[in-house]
């Protein structure tokens, strides 16, 4: 989907609603409150009424779009811009692109971005299998001395764990620590028990993690400290390339991310990265937006 196509195909609220209704109710409209399929369309084209419980609703009720006063064509443009930005798009850049330098509100753009990210986070994540690479990286500005080391008491660096299936999906996690128990839990929750091989570097927490979940025999290590980066099919270059894209997004696009919202940015990056070759990325994002629960500004800033 291109920008001219979105401008042409979804130029009015009615055209946008028609697509959202098909995405939310592919088998016919049902009441979001009681799930009754006996629903009538009211004279106001955008509104429905449930015969069973008399609840009146629209396609946006109880979704990410809930209570939004922004025109739907503007929403659609924002979704496309974020989907097609390989390294992400900042709220300030989105504001300038949609409203211009002196119009619109940064807070509105920021809230808009986070609601789209919240929808992306609801995407179903299948278990990783085959050959899976695992690595850790640290996000945060440079600090002086020992404070620059993650794990130091005064360090502000945040830990991100990465898992990537070769030829498959990537997972990013904002972790509290890199202890073996923590790593083992991420593997258990995201990697299939019949995985062929897990490749890591020689970080000392990985052997303990593999032992806890019974994957010691399928664990392979690449020895970066010995300046060995590829040994046949044993390497972590695939997950490191995903980390590289993430860091380019943080440095070049978002510039600064709070620890509180880091997980949301990780969800956006992995959602887009895992669907980078799909032609339905734009429509798939909208599908998640009409099936995800609302995110209020109060919830976001609590």
Backbone as CSV, one residue per row, in Angstrom:
resi,resn,N_x,N_y,N_z,CA_x,CA_y,CA_z,C_x,C_y,C_z
1,UNK,0.849,-1.193,0.000,0.000,0.000,0.000,0.887,1.246,0.000
2,UNK,0.601,2.170,-0.893,1.387,3.394,-0.996,0.566,4.590,-0.505
3,UNK,1.248,5.699,-0.276,0.567,6.900,0.199,-0.494,7.395,-0.779
4,UNK,-0.204,7.468,-2.084,-1.262,7.876,-3.017,-2.457,6.923,-3.011
5,UNK,-2.202,5.622,-2.857,-3.299,4.650,-2.827,-4.182,4.853,-1.601
6,UNK,-3.567,5.100,-0.447,-4.345,5.344,0.770,-5.155,6.624,0.637
7,UNK,-4.550,7.663,0.092,-5.254,8.931,-0.102,-6.453,8.780,-1.031
8,UNK,-6.328,7.914,-2.028,-7.402,7.719,-3.003,-8.483,6.783,-2.479
9,UNK,-8.068,5.650,-1.922,-9.011,4.615,-1.507,-9.724,4.933,-0.192
10,UNK,-9.072,5.713,0.687,-9.638,5.965,2.015,-9.649,7.459,2.310
11,UNK,-10.269,8.191,1.417,-10.290,9.655,1.505,-11.381,10.192,2.418
12,UNK,-12.349,9.332,2.787,-13.448,9.781,3.654,-13.619,8.820,4.821
13,UNK,-14.303,9.295,5.855,-14.586,8.449,7.022,-15.393,7.221,6.617
14,UNK,-16.361,7.393,5.712,-17.213,6.271,5.304,-16.406,5.160,4.638
15,UNK,-15.473,5.527,3.780,-14.637,4.526,3.114,-13.752,3.795,4.123
16,UNK,-13.246,4.540,5.098,-12.406,3.922,6.132,-13.228,2.966,6.991
17,UNK,-14.427,3.389,7.374,-15.285,2.550,8.208,-15.663,1.254,7.494
18,UNK,-15.871,1.337,6.205,-16.233,0.140,5.443,-15.143,-0.928,5.557
19,UNK,-13.884,-0.506,5.440,-12.784,-1.464,5.590,-12.693,-1.976,7.022
20,UNK,-12.808,-1.090,8.000,-12.700,-1.494,9.400,-13.802,-2.480,9.782
21,UNK,-15.005,-2.288,9.243,-16.105,-3.220,9.528,-15.808,-4.602,8.968
22,UNK,-15.226,-4.668,7.784,-14.872,-5.969,7.203,-13.778,-6.654,8.021
23,UNK,-12.848,-5.869,8.537,-11.751,-6.437,9.312,-12.218,-6.894,10.691
24,UNK,-13.101,-6.119,11.311,-13.555,-6.461,12.665,-14.595,-7.575,12.652
25,UNK,-15.476,-7.555,11.658,-16.564,-8.544,11.608,-16.578,-9.233,10.246
26,UNK,-15.610,-10.072,9.948,-15.546,-10.731,8.625,-16.741,-11.634,8.348
27,UNK,-17.421,-12.103,9.406,-18.580,-12.985,9.230,-19.896,-12.277,9.540
28,UNK,-19.886,-10.962,9.623,-21.094,-10.202,9.904,-21.000,-9.500,11.247
29,UNK,-21.686,-8.369,11.355,-21.614,-7.538,12.557,-22.218,-8.265,13.755
30,UNK,-21.515,-8.212,14.891,-22.032,-8.746,16.162,-21.873,-7.694,17.240
31,UNK,-22.724,-7.751,18.224,-22.696,-6.785,19.322,-21.437,-6.998,20.166
32,UNK,-20.629,-5.958,20.392,-19.417,-6.119,21.196,-19.702,-6.372,22.670
33,UNK,-20.946,-6.091,23.090,-21.279,-6.279,24.504,-21.817,-7.675,24.789
34,UNK,-22.798,-8.151,24.000,-23.422,-9.449,24.281,-23.169,-10.482,23.184
35,UNK,-22.454,-10.075,22.114,-22.091,-10.962,21.003,-23.290,-11.429,20.168
36,UNK,-24.444,-10.799,20.317,-25.630,-11.149,19.527,-25.428,-10.697,18.085
37,UNK,-25.813,-11.553,17.149,-25.673,-11.214,15.735,-26.901,-10.489,15.180
38,UNK,-27.940,-10.341,16.004,-29.136,-9.607,15.574,-28.883,-8.114,15.761
39,UNK,-28.292,-7.540,14.750,-27.860,-6.143,14.814,-28.466,-5.393,13.638
40,UNK,-28.962,-4.194,13.904,-29.528,-3.373,12.830,-28.708,-2.099,12.670
41,UNK,-28.570,-1.688,11.416,-27.852,-0.448,11.137,-28.827,0.718,11.276
42,UNK,-28.431,1.728,12.016,-29.305,2.877,12.257,-29.233,3.855,11.078
43,UNK,-30.116,4.851,11.094,-30.131,5.836,10.014,-28.787,6.521,9.888
44,UNK,-28.173,6.762,11.063,-26.804,7.251,11.057,-25.930,6.089,10.594
45,UNK,-25.366,6.184,9.396,-24.667,5.053,8.761,-23.594,4.441,9.663
46,UNK,-22.978,5.257,10.490,-21.845,4.768,11.270,-22.256,3.991,12.514
47,UNK,-23.533,3.976,12.857,-23.956,3.429,14.144,-24.844,2.190,13.973
48,UNK,-24.674,1.244,14.923,-25.480,0.027,14.945,-26.225,-0.055,16.276
49,UNK,-27.308,-0.863,16.291,-28.016,-1.124,17.545,-28.275,-2.620,17.665
50,UNK,-27.965,-3.166,18.833,-28.173,-4.590,19.095,-29.631,-4.835,19.454
51,UNK,-30.265,-5.791,18.792,-31.663,-6.129,19.073,-31.790,-6.757,20.458
52,UNK,-30.777,-7.518,20.857,-30.838,-8.230,22.126,-30.718,-7.347,23.349
53,UNK,-29.686,-6.470,23.381,-29.442,-5.666,24.594,-29.612,-4.168,24.359
54,UNK,-30.015,-3.774,23.149,-30.245,-2.376,22.785,-28.984,-1.496,22.885
55,UNK,-27.827,-2.123,22.896,-26.578,-1.359,22.958,-26.305,-0.743,21.595
56,UNK,-25.986,0.549,21.574,-25.643,1.239,20.345,-24.122,1.367,20.256
57,UNK,-23.581,1.095,19.089,-22.124,1.083,18.953,-21.728,1.386,17.522
58,UNK,-20.444,1.635,17.335,-19.863,1.824,16.007,-18.717,0.832,15.865
59,UNK,-18.105,0.793,14.701,-16.990,-0.121,14.475,-15.796,0.242,15.357
60,UNK,-15.745,1.485,15.848,-14.631,1.924,16.676,-14.849,1.672,18.162
61,UNK,-16.072,1.317,18.555,-16.383,1.125,19.974,-15.554,-0.006,20.579
62,UNK,-14.906,0.283,21.697,-14.134,-0.733,22.398,-12.869,-1.155,21.696
63,UNK,-12.330,-0.287,20.832,-11.104,-0.602,20.095,-10.064,0.488,20.359
64,UNK,-8.929,0.379,19.703,-7.888,1.399,19.806,-8.411,2.765,19.357
65,UNK,-9.386,2.778,18.443,-9.950,4.031,17.940,-10.941,4.668,18.914
66,UNK,-11.280,3.989,19.983,-12.360,4.417,20.884,-12.137,5.846,21.390
67,UNK,-13.192,6.666,21.301,-13.194,8.051,21.790,-12.225,8.967,21.043
68,UNK,-11.774,8.571,19.879,-10.873,9.422,19.106,-11.675,10.441,18.305
69,UNK,-11.215,11.687,18.319,-11.858,12.743,17.530,-11.089,13.013,16.242
70,UNK,-10.052,12.231,16.001,-9.248,12.390,14.800,-9.965,11.743,13.617
71,UNK,-10.059,12.406,12.470,-10.706,11.797,11.291,-10.018,10.490,10.914
72,UNK,-10.793,9.515,10.504,-10.226,8.213,10.153,-9.211,8.284,9.013
73,UNK,-9.408,9.122,7.970,-8.358,9.212,6.946,-6.998,9.616,7.527
74,UNK,-7.019,10.451,8.578,-5.773,10.845,9.223,-5.160,9.660,9.974
75,UNK,-6.006,8.869,10.634,-5.540,7.644,11.288,-4.868,6.721,10.275
76,UNK,-5.521,6.532,9.133,-4.996,5.617,8.120,-3.631,6.086,7.604
77,UNK,-3.476,7.392,7.427,-2.185,7.915,6.978,-1.104,7.674,8.031
78,UNK,-1.466,7.877,9.299,-0.508,7.652,10.391,-0.071,6.192,10.437
79,UNK,-1.026,5.268,10.280,-0.703,3.840,10.292,0.252,3.503,9.158
80,UNK,-0.024,4.020,7.965,0.844,3.731,6.821,2.250,4.268,7.046
81,UNK,2.355,5.490,7.544,3.676,6.097,7.757,4.500,5.291,8.756
82,UNK,3.866,4.827,9.826,4.585,4.046,10.837,4.936,2.661,10.304
83,UNK,4.024,2.062,9.551,4.290,0.727,8.991,5.444,0.745,7.997
84,UNK,5.536,1.794,7.201,6.518,1.831,6.128,7.848,2.455,6.543
85,UNK,7.935,2.949,7.785,9.190,3.525,8.266,10.040,2.408,8.853
86,UNK,11.037,1.966,8.116,11.843,0.809,8.509,12.463,0.990,9.890
87,UNK,12.887,2.214,10.198,13.515,2.491,11.491,12.581,3.265,12.418
88,UNK,11.291,3.197,12.128,10.322,3.878,12.980,10.145,5.337,12.589
89,UNK,9.135,5.960,13.186,8.873,7.380,12.963,8.586,8.042,14.304
90,UNK,9.236,9.134,14.568,9.039,9.832,15.837,7.702,10.559,15.840
91,UNK,7.194,10.831,17.028,5.924,11.553,17.143,6.051,12.964,16.558
92,UNK,7.214,13.588,16.739,7.413,14.934,16.191,7.394,14.912,14.665
93,UNK,8.035,13.911,14.077,8.026,13.805,12.617,6.622,13.509,12.098
94,UNK,5.887,12.672,12.812,4.511,12.372,12.415,3.658,13.632,12.477
95,UNK,3.836,14.418,13.526,3.103,15.679,13.664,3.393,16.600,12.479
96,UNK,4.676,16.756,12.137,5.033,17.640,11.021,4.465,17.135,9.703
97,UNK,4.482,15.814,9.510,4.023,15.242,8.249,2.511,15.367,8.080
98,UNK,1.764,15.171,9.174,0.302,15.170,9.096,-0.316,16.557,9.248
99,UNK,0.279,17.384,10.119,-0.341,18.676,10.419,0.517,19.881,10.060
100,UNK,1.763,19.679,9.762,2.648,20.799,9.467,3.375,21.277,10.714
101,UNK,4.265,22.217,10.512,5.138,22.685,11.587,4.372,23.384,12.704
102,UNK,3.355,24.165,12.339,2.702,25.024,13.332,1.274,24.606,13.653
103,UNK,0.874,23.420,13.247,-0.474,22.938,13.537,-0.385,21.609,14.289
104,UNK,-1.502,21.224,14.867,-1.537,19.951,15.555,-0.815,20.003,16.892
105,UNK,-0.881,18.918,17.613,-0.304,18.841,18.949,0.671,17.674,19.015
106,UNK,1.836,17.912,19.628,2.793,16.825,19.814,2.176,15.734,20.685
107,UNK,1.432,16.128,21.709,0.811,15.153,22.603,-0.161,14.255,21.842
108,UNK,-0.916,14.834,20.900,-1.838,14.041,20.089,-1.081,13.034,19.233
109,UNK,0.009,13.482,18.615,0.810,12.588,17.773,1.449,11.483,18.607
110,UNK,1.954,11.842,19.786,2.600,10.864,20.682,1.589,9.800,21.123
111,UNK,0.395,10.243,21.512,-0.668,9.325,21.926,-1.105,8.450,20.756
112,UNK,-1.178,9.030,19.584,-1.545,8.288,18.377,-0.540,7.163,18.114
113,UNK,0.739,7.484,18.186,1.791,6.476,17.967,1.681,5.334,18.976
114,UNK,1.458,5.682,20.231,1.402,4.649,21.265,0.164,3.759,21.133
115,UNK,-0.919,4.300,20.639,-2.101,3.460,20.432,-1.873,2.461,19.300
116,UNK,-1.178,2.898,18.279,-0.842,1.969,17.188,0.109,0.892,17.701
117,UNK,1.078,1.279,18.525,2.001,0.295,19.106,1.249,-0.695,20.007
118,UNK,0.274,-0.204,20.761,-0.499,-1.086,21.649,-1.241,-2.137,20.839
119,UNK,-1.748,-1.759,19.662,-2.422,-2.727,18.795,-1.425,-3.744,18.254
120,UNK,-0.248,-3.276,17.860,0.784,-4.178,17.355,1.177,-5.216,18.410
121,UNK,1.162,-4.809,19.667,1.576,-5.707,20.755,0.619,-6.870,20.954
122,UNK,-0.606,-6.757,20.420,-1.586,-7.838,20.597,-1.440,-8.939,19.552
123,UNK,-0.534,-8.766,18.611,-0.357,-9.773,17.555,0.054,-11.112,18.159
124,UNK,-0.517,-12.175,17.644,-0.187,-13.521,18.124,1.256,-13.849,17.767
125,UNK,1.952,-14.457,18.707,3.361,-14.792,18.509,3.531,-16.308,18.632
126,UNK,3.889,-16.931,17.535,4.072,-18.383,17.536,5.429,-18.737,18.132
127,UNK,5.580,-19.984,18.545,6.840,-20.452,19.112,7.913,-20.519,18.027
128,UNK,9.134,-20.183,18.393,10.253,-20.232,17.469,10.798,-21.655,17.401
129,UNK,11.294,-22.055,16.239,11.782,-23.419,16.067,12.962,-23.413,15.090
130,UNK,13.451,-24.597,14.747,14.596,-24.681,13.841,15.860,-24.240,14.553
131,UNK,16.614,-23.346,13.917,17.803,-22.766,14.536,17.460,-21.386,15.069
132,UNK,17.664,-21.183,16.365,17.311,-19.924,17.025,18.571,-19.305,17.623
133,UNK,18.746,-18.026,17.366,19.872,-17.290,17.945,19.380,-16.434,19.107
134,UNK,20.229,-16.300,20.134,19.869,-15.505,21.310,21.037,-14.610,21.689
135,UNK,20.715,-13.385,22.038,21.765,-12.442,22.428,21.144,-11.374,23.316
136,UNK,21.990,-10.594,23.941,21.531,-9.490,24.783,22.242,-8.217,24.353
137,UNK,21.577,-7.079,24.527,22.197,-5.794,24.238,21.726,-4.798,25.279
138,UNK,22.342,-3.618,25.278,22.064,-2.633,26.315,21.727,-1.302,25.667
139,UNK,20.624,-0.720,26.101,20.111,0.518,25.526,20.292,1.637,26.537
140,UNK,20.809,2.771,26.100,20.966,3.909,27.009,22.174,4.736,26.648
141,UNK,22.168,5.987,27.084,23.269,6.884,26.780,24.531,6.538,27.546
142,UNK,25.632,7.125,27.114,26.928,6.879,27.741,26.985,7.577,29.091
143,UNK,27.442,6.843,30.112,27.659,7.404,31.435,29.130,7.271,31.802
144,UNK,29.526,7.957,32.846,30.934,7.964,33.229,31.316,6.712,34.015
145,UNK,32.541,6.249,33.774,33.120,5.173,34.566,32.289,3.917,34.615
146,UNK,32.229,3.310,35.811,31.519,2.050,35.993,30.007,2.211,35.823
147,UNK,29.513,3.441,35.913,28.079,3.666,35.748,27.616,3.315,34.341
148,UNK,28.565,3.269,33.412,28.212,2.961,32.025,27.977,1.469,31.806
149,UNK,28.248,0.658,32.804,28.093,-0.783,32.677,26.717,-1.217,33.174
150,UNK,25.966,-1.904,32.342,24.643,-2.402,32.740,24.809,-3.329,33.937
151,UNK,23.920,-3.200,34.900,24.005,-4.016,36.105,24.625,-3.263,37.259
152,UNK,25.400,-2.194,36.956,25.956,-1.357,38.009,24.817,-0.601,38.679
153,UNK,24.919,-0.392,39.960,23.825,0.215,40.729,23.329,1.535,40.206
154,UNK,24.232,2.356,39.643,23.835,3.676,39.161,23.697,3.737,37.634
155,UNK,23.780,2.597,36.982,23.649,2.571,35.535,22.194,2.774,35.115
156,UNK,22.016,3.569,34.065,20.674,3.800,33.538,20.423,2.972,32.279
157,UNK,21.364,2.133,31.924,21.197,1.313,30.733,20.107,0.267,30.943
158,UNK,19.361,-0.010,29.878,18.278,-0.990,29.920,18.681,-2.213,29.117
159,UNK,18.299,-3.376,29.630,18.671,-4.645,29.000,17.589,-5.068,28.012
160,UNK,18.013,-5.430,26.812,17.092,-5.975,25.814,17.596,-7.357,25.407
161,UNK,16.720,-8.348,25.530,17.026,-9.720,25.118,16.441,-9.933,23.730
162,UNK,17.222,-10.542,22.849,16.745,-10.825,21.496,16.774,-12.307,21.185
163,UNK,15.708,-12.791,20.580,15.633,-14.154,20.057,15.248,-14.045,18.590
164,UNK,15.948,-14.783,17.729,15.581,-14.741,16.311,15.727,-16.112,15.670
165,UNK,14.650,-16.549,15.075,14.669,-17.807,14.325,15.219,-17.527,12.935
166,UNK,16.191,-18.296,12.515,16.729,-18.102,11.172,15.642,-18.390,10.142
167,UNK,15.407,-17.406,9.286,14.349,-17.542,8.294,12.966,-17.339,8.879
168,UNK,12.899,-16.854,10.137,11.605,-16.688,10.800,11.535,-15.400,11.596
169,UNK,10.787,-15.436,12.682,10.475,-14.237,13.450,11.561,-13.855,14.449
170,UNK,11.431,-12.609,14.910,12.313,-12.046,15.933,11.484,-11.675,17.153
171,UNK,12.065,-11.811,18.329,11.431,-11.378,19.577,12.401,-10.462,20.320
172,UNK,11.867,-9.348,20.845,12.629,-8.442,21.702,11.943,-8.363,23.057
173,UNK,12.740,-8.318,24.128,12.188,-8.227,25.479,12.990,-7.239,26.308
174,UNK,12.289,-6.409,27.053,12.925,-5.515,28.023,13.077,-6.302,29.320
175,UNK,14.304,-6.658,29.660,14.558,-7.561,30.787,15.080,-6.806,31.998
176,UNK,14.808,-7.357,33.180,15.298,-6.791,34.430,16.769,-7.128,34.650
177,UNK,17.176,-8.321,34.207,18.554,-8.759,34.405,18.874,-9.828,33.361
178,UNK,20.108,-10.329,33.406,20.523,-11.380,32.471,20.983,-12.614,33.247
179,UNK,20.317,-12.885,34.354,20.615,-14.088,35.120,20.117,-15.314,34.357
180,UNK,20.693,-16.462,34.650,20.346,-17.679,33.921,18.864,-18.011,34.036
181,UNK,18.257,-17.783,35.198,16.835,-18.064,35.366,15.959,-17.185,34.487
182,UNK,16.346,-15.921,34.349,15.603,-14.993,33.491,15.692,-15.416,32.036
183,UNK,16.896,-15.739,31.589,17.089,-16.168,30.207,16.346,-17.470,29.922
184,UNK,16.386,-18.388,30.894,15.695,-19.669,30.729,14.200,-19.469,30.541
185,UNK,13.621,-18.516,31.273,12.186,-18.270,31.172,11.809,-17.715,29.808
186,UNK,12.627,-16.813,29.261,12.356,-16.280,27.921,12.421,-17.385,26.871
187,UNK,13.374,-18.287,27.016,13.483,-19.400,26.072,12.270,-20.317,26.197
188,UNK,11.914,-20.648,27.426,10.790,-21.553,27.667,9.488,-20.997,27.099
189,UNK,9.289,-19.685,27.218,8.039,-19.052,26.789,7.968,-18.826,25.279
190,UNK,9.116,-18.835,24.598,9.117,-18.417,23.200,9.753,-19.399,22.216
191,UNK,10.427,-20.418,22.713,11.115,-21.360,21.832,10.514,-22.746,22.001
192,UNK,10.246,-23.401,20.896,9.662,-24.744,20.918,10.609,-25.738,21.592
193,UNK,10.038,-26.716,22.271,10.836,-27.735,22.963,11.653,-28.578,21.991
194,UNK,11.173,-28.712,20.741,11.902,-29.524,19.766,12.766,-28.674,18.831
195,UNK,13.226,-27.509,19.332,14.123,-26.658,18.564,15.368,-27.447,18.169
196,UNK,15.873,-27.220,16.961,17.050,-27.953,16.495,18.324,-27.499,17.195
197,UNK,18.485,-26.178,17.321,19.722,-25.647,17.881,19.497,-24.223,18.384
198,UNK,20.112,-23.898,19.526,20.128,-22.527,20.027,21.572,-22.051,20.043
199,UNK,21.818,-20.922,19.384,23.170,-20.387,19.278,23.281,-19.104,20.092
200,UNK,24.316,-19.015,20.931,24.570,-17.808,21.712,26.066,-17.493,21.658
201,UNK,26.439,-16.360,22.246,27.865,-16.115,22.459,28.263,-16.785,23.773
202,UNK,29.461,-16.482,24.276,29.969,-17.205,25.442,29.605,-16.550,26.770
203,UNK,28.622,-15.667,26.790,28.185,-15.045,28.043,27.863,-16.127,29.066
204,UNK,28.342,-15.945,30.305,28.342,-17.040,31.271,26.974,-17.449,31.824
205,UNK,25.917,-16.712,31.529,24.587,-17.104,32.015,23.900,-18.122,31.111
206,UNK,24.356,-18.225,29.859,23.662,-19.102,28.914,23.762,-20.592,29.253
207,UNK,24.938,-21.129,29.628,24.985,-22.561,29.962,24.025,-22.943,31.087
208,UNK,23.934,-22.100,32.117,23.008,-22.381,33.213,21.559,-22.333,32.762
209,UNK,21.250,-21.382,31.881,19.887,-21.276,31.364,19.517,-22.517,30.567
210,UNK,20.425,-22.971,29.716,20.161,-24.161,28.895,19.996,-25.409,29.763
211,UNK,20.765,-25.485,30.823,20.681,-26.645,31.722,19.320,-26.695,32.411
212,UNK,18.794,-25.524,32.787,17.510,-25.461,33.489,16.360,-25.980,32.637
213,UNK,16.447,-25.803,31.332,15.338,-26.219,30.461,15.701,-27.425,29.596
214,UNK,16.821,-28.063,29.903,17.182,-29.312,29.226,17.602,-29.172,27.781
215,UNK,18.276,-28.077,27.437,18.697,-27.868,26.054,20.219,-27.798,25.915
216,UNK,20.928,-28.315,26.909,22.387,-28.229,26.891,22.983,-28.856,25.640
217,UNK,22.480,-30.010,25.231,23.050,-30.715,24.082,22.791,-29.993,22.765
218,UNK,21.742,-29.155,22.738,21.428,-28.421,21.503,21.934,-26.977,21.542
219,UNK,22.695,-26.648,22.564,23.238,-25.297,22.714,24.616,-25.215,22.064
220,UNK,24.795,-24.288,21.142,26.071,-24.064,20.482,26.547,-22.646,20.800
221,UNK,27.854,-22.504,20.972,28.425,-21.218,21.370,29.433,-20.723,20.349
222,UNK,29.319,-19.428,20.011,30.321,-18.786,19.167,31.211,-17.934,20.077
223,UNK,32.506,-18.047,19.926,33.443,-17.435,20.874,33.932,-16.074,20.354
224,UNK,33.146,-15.035,20.669,33.482,-13.695,20.232,34.772,-13.184,20.861
225,UNK,35.022,-13.582,22.111,36.226,-13.094,22.802,37.495,-13.573,22.105
226,UNK,37.408,-14.695,21.426,38.549,-15.206,20.662,38.531,-14.671,19.230
227,UNK,37.653,-13.678,18.984,37.497,-13.047,17.677,37.055,-14.040,16.597
228,UNK,36.225,-14.984,17.032,35.596,-15.916,16.097,34.132,-15.501,15.980
229,UNK,33.685,-15.130,14.797,32.326,-14.612,14.622,31.444,-15.537,13.792
230,UNK,32.077,-16.426,13.017,31.323,-17.415,12.253,32.106,-18.721,12.262
231,UNK,31.435,-19.797,12.627,32.051,-21.125,12.587,31.040,-22.063,11.932
232,UNK,31.098,-22.149,10.600,30.080,-22.913,9.878,28.729,-22.226,9.997
233,UNK,27.753,-22.952,10.554,26.427,-22.347,10.759,26.238,-21.865,12.196
234,UNK,27.339,-21.788,12.942,27.274,-21.309,14.321,27.681,-19.833,14.342
235,UNK,26.706,-18.968,14.550,26.944,-17.524,14.650,25.690,-16.863,15.204
236,UNK,25.833,-15.617,15.634,24.680,-14.844,16.114,24.474,-13.598,15.246
237,UNK,24.958,-13.648,14.019,24.864,-12.486,13.138,23.427,-12.109,12.809
238,UNK,22.536,-13.105,12.783,21.145,-12.837,12.399,20.434,-11.994,13.454
239,UNK,20.563,-12.367,14.721,19.917,-11.592,15.780,20.624,-10.252,15.964
240,UNK,21.942,-10.215,15.732,22.669,-8.958,15.872,22.260,-7.951,14.795
241,UNK,21.886,-8.433,13.621,21.415,-7.515,12.571,20.080,-6.881,12.970
242,UNK,19.242,-7.649,13.684,17.977,-7.096,14.181,18.247,-6.052,15.265
243,UNK,19.222,-6.326,16.139,19.622,-5.346,17.147,20.134,-4.064,16.488
244,UNK,20.893,-4.225,15.412,21.442,-3.068,14.716,20.329,-2.161,14.207
245,UNK,19.287,-2.752,13.631,18.157,-1.963,13.130,17.452,-1.264,14.287
246,UNK,17.276,-1.979,15.406,16.644,-1.386,16.587,17.431,-0.169,17.063
247,UNK,18.738,-0.299,17.155,19.560,0.807,17.653,19.583,1.978,16.677
248,UNK,19.537,1.684,15.374,19.459,2.777,14.392,18.141,3.540,14.562
249,UNK,17.086,2.805,14.902,15.807,3.464,15.155,15.871,4.364,16.371
250,UNK,16.509,3.887,17.428,16.610,4.671,18.664,17.509,5.881,18.463
251,UNK,18.672,5.684,17.838,19.626,6.773,17.657,19.148,7.782,16.617
252,UNK,18.653,7.277,15.491,18.346,8.158,14.373,16.922,8.662,14.300
253,UNK,15.989,7.964,14.962,14.572,8.334,14.833,13.978,8.816,16.146
254,UNK,13.977,7.953,17.152,13.325,8.298,18.419,14.242,9.097,19.335
255,UNK,15.551,8.936,19.178,16.571,9.681,19.924,16.638,9.329,21.408
256,UNK,15.498,9.297,22.062,15.488,8.993,23.488,14.205,8.240,23.818
257,UNK,14.356,7.131,24.544,13.204,6.315,24.929,13.242,6.099,26.441
258,UNK,12.133,6.341,27.112,12.098,6.097,28.554,12.014,4.603,28.828
259,UNK,12.536,4.201,29.976,12.484,2.784,30.357,11.033,2.316,30.449
260,UNK,10.145,3.210,30.867,8.734,2.849,31.025,8.109,2.399,29.709
261,UNK,8.449,3.077,28.627,7.812,2.801,27.332,8.689,1.987,26.384
262,UNK,9.855,1.548,26.844,10.757,0.802,25.966,10.084,-0.427,25.379
263,UNK,9.324,-1.160,26.176,8.663,-2.378,25.702,7.747,-2.086,24.522
264,UNK,7.064,-0.932,24.555,6.152,-0.573,23.461,6.920,-0.364,22.158
265,UNK,8.080,0.272,22.234,8.892,0.484,21.036,9.455,-0.839,20.514
266,UNK,9.796,-1.744,21.425,10.278,-3.062,21.013,9.171,-3.827,20.282
267,UNK,7.938,-3.710,20.777,6.805,-4.373,20.127,6.601,-3.836,18.716
268,UNK,6.698,-2.516,18.562,6.536,-1.926,17.230,7.613,-2.419,16.276
269,UNK,8.858,-2.404,16.758,9.973,-2.788,15.894,9.865,-4.250,15.454
270,UNK,9.525,-5.142,16.396,9.459,-6.561,16.015,8.233,-6.854,15.160
271,UNK,7.132,-6.155,15.395,5.930,-6.325,14.567,6.243,-5.984,13.114
272,UNK,6.864,-4.829,12.907,7.177,-4.391,11.547,8.266,-5.268,10.931
273,UNK,9.276,-5.623,11.718,10.389,-6.421,11.218,9.914,-7.805,10.779
274,UNK,9.046,-8.422,11.570,8.572,-9.770,11.252,7.640,-9.804,10.054
275,UNK,7.102,-8.649,9.669,6.170,-8.580,8.541,6.739,-7.767,7.381
276,UNK,8.034,-7.549,7.381,8.656,-6.652,6.408,8.473,-7.097,4.970
277,UNK,8.258,-8.391,4.738,8.091,-8.873,3.375,6.642,-9.073,2.972
278,UNK,5.706,-8.714,3.849,4.293,-8.955,3.575,3.641,-7.755,2.892
279,UNK,2.828,-8.037,1.899,2.151,-6.965,1.175,0.943,-6.427,1.943
280,UNK,0.489,-7.164,2.971,-0.702,-6.748,3.718,-0.347,-6.133,5.071
281,UNK,0.861,-5.601,5.226,1.291,-5.034,6.503,0.338,-3.944,6.978
282,UNK,-0.060,-3.058,6.087,-0.957,-1.958,6.445,-2.312,-2.484,6.909
283,UNK,-2.905,-3.376,6.141,-4.220,-3.919,6.492,-4.137,-4.773,7.763
284,UNK,-3.064,-5.526,7.910,-2.892,-6.356,9.097,-2.800,-5.500,10.353
285,UNK,-2.150,-4.351,10.263,-2.071,-3.437,11.403,-3.452,-2.922,11.774
286,UNK,-4.238,-2.534,10.773,-5.605,-2.068,11.029,-6.455,-3.167,11.648
287,UNK,-6.236,-4.422,11.220,-6.985,-5.553,11.777,-6.735,-5.678,13.283
288,UNK,-5.489,-5.490,13.689,-5.177,-5.560,15.110,-5.744,-4.348,15.863
289,UNK,-5.865,-3.226,15.187,-6.372,-2.024,15.834,-7.862,-2.108,16.137
290,UNK,-8.631,-2.864,15.344,-10.066,-2.994,15.614,-10.380,-4.222,16.469
291,UNK,-9.361,-4.959,16.885,-9.593,-6.100,17.782,-8.881,-5.924,19.118
292,UNK,-8.024,-4.901,19.228,-7.314,-4.632,20.487,-8.181,-3.794,21.415
293,UNK,-7.956,-3.918,22.705,-8.679,-3.126,23.701,-8.238,-1.666,23.649
294,UNK,-9.089,-0.749,24.103,-8.718,0.681,24.095,-7.526,0.955,25.007
295,UNK,-6.782,1.994,24.673,-5.694,2.481,25.531,-5.974,3.946,25.812
296,UNK,-6.356,4.280,27.044,-6.647,5.658,27.389,-5.357,6.424,27.682
297,UNK,-5.433,7.737,27.584,-4.260,8.559,27.866,-3.867,8.422,29.333
298,UNK,-4.855,8.239,30.191,-4.575,8.071,31.615,-3.809,6.783,31.878
299,UNK,-4.179,5.703,31.185,-3.459,4.435,31.315,-2.026,4.588,30.815
300,UNK,-1.863,5.280,29.713,-0.557,5.414,29.095,0.395,6.209,29.964
301,UNK,-0.115,7.236,30.645,0.737,8.126,31.425,0.729,7.819,32.920
302,UNK,0.052,6.747,33.327,-0.042,6.443,34.765,1.343,6.150,35.326
